[in-house]
Amino acid sequence: MTTKENQRAKLLKYTTINEAGNFNTWNPAHIEELKRNRISSDLGQKILFENDYLRIWEVVLLPKERLPFRKIQSDYYWVAGSEGLLISRFSDGRILLMHLEKGDSEFLQHKDQHAVYDLENIGQDILFFQMTEFKGENLDNQERLQEVFKRNTSR
């Protein structure tokens, strides 16, 4: 799939339902959670594998279950293990509605920036993700990381 096709596919799956800067539609409890600023840097709920280069996380969300806000600073790759519907609230006020199909995946780069957001399963089925977090500070070069990633995903 080309970059242009990938961007078009993402537009069909991601719908902005609240614009950045608008907190009027937010649940006050979610705003209070952000204000308390006790935000985890854990990407997921459980670490399945870790080495010097990467950390593989598991996320399982039951219907109506929510993964609280977390501060993401590392580049990561996620893959959906199931189909479902979820929303994600960002600390800037933006809310995305996402429809995921089993096998959907995306690589997200954060470089020197960070993002704060949550995930909430608003569908009727269990959502399952695996997220591979890249530990940028321990990488000597990009080729070595790609080699490690290929070995771990080909099993």
N, C-alpha and C positions, 0 to 999 in steps of 0.2 A: 504494500500500500504506500503510495506516495505521501509526502508531507501534506500536500493540498487535500488529498482524499481523507487523510487522518483528521485534519482540521474540520472538514465538512462532517465527518462521522461524529466528532465530538460535539459539534453544534446541535446535532439531532438528539444527542443523549443528555446534554447539559442545558438546562433552561434556568436563566436568572429569574427568580421570583421576587427578589427584593434587591434594590440597588444599593451600592455602597453609600454610606453616610445616612441611611434611613433606618433608624431603630424603632420607629413608631409601631411596626407590626410585630416586634419581638416580645416574647414572653419575658416579664420582669425578672424571673428567676435566672434566665440565661444572661441577662445584662449584669445581674448581681454576681454571677459566677465569674464573668470577665473582670469585674471591678475588684473582686477579692484577690485576683492575680496569683492564685495557687494553681498554676497551670503546669501539668506534667509535660515533660519532653519525650515521653514514651510514644512511639509511633503507633503501637498496637497494644493488645491486652496480654500477650504471652510471647516470649522469645522461643522460637523453635530451633534456631541455630545461630551461632555467633563465632566469628574468628577475627583476625586483625583487620580485615577489609570490609566486612559486611555483617549485618545483623538481620535475620529473617524473623518477621513478626507475624503472628496470627491475630485476626480480628473475626469474631463471631458475634453477630448481632441478631437477637431474637426479634420477632415483630414488636414494634414500638420501643425497642431498646435503643439506648443512646450511648455513644462513646463521648465522654466529656471533652471540653476544649483541651487542645494540646498544642504546644509550641514546636513547630517543625523547623529545623535548621539544616538538616541534611538532605542531599539528593536522595530520592528513592523511586523504586519501581513497584507498582502494585498490579495484582492480577485478581480478578473476581472468580471465585470458585462456585458461584451460584448467581442466579438471576434475581433481580429485585429493584425496589424503588427506595431511594433515600434522599434526605436533604442534608446539606452541610451549611452551617452558619460560620461566617468569617468575622474576625474581630473588627473589620471595617464596616460591618452592617450588612454586607452582601449575603444573600442566601441563594444557594443553587439547588435545584431539583435535578436528580440524576436517575436515569433508567439504565441499569446495568444488565448485561447478559453474561452468562458463564463464559469465561475466557477473555472478556474485555480487560485491557491493560493500558497502562500509561506510565511514562517516565517523567517525573517532576524534578526540576532543578531549582534549588534554593540559593546556591552560591553563598554570597555574603548577606543575604536577606533571610528573614524568617517569616513564617505564616502561622497564624493561630486560627484554628477551626475545629469544629466538632463533626460527628457523623451520627445521623439518626435514621434507623430503619423505619420507614413509614409504610412499608408493604406488609403482606400477610405471610411471607415466607422468611426463613432464616437466611441471613446474608453471611457469606464467608469470603474473606480476603486473605491473601498473603502479601505482605509488603516487605521488600528488600531494601534496607537502609544502607547506604554506602557511607563508610567512615572515612571521609575525605582527608582528615588530618593524618591518617596512617598510610596513605597511598603514595607509592614511589612513582608510578606512572599509570596512565589510563589503560595501556595494553595489558598489563598484569591484572588489573581489576576485571577487564572483560574476560580474560582467561578463567579466572576464579568463578565468575558469574556463570559462564557457559558450563563449567564442570558441575556446579551445584544445581543448575536447572535441567541438566540432561539426565539426571537420575530418575 
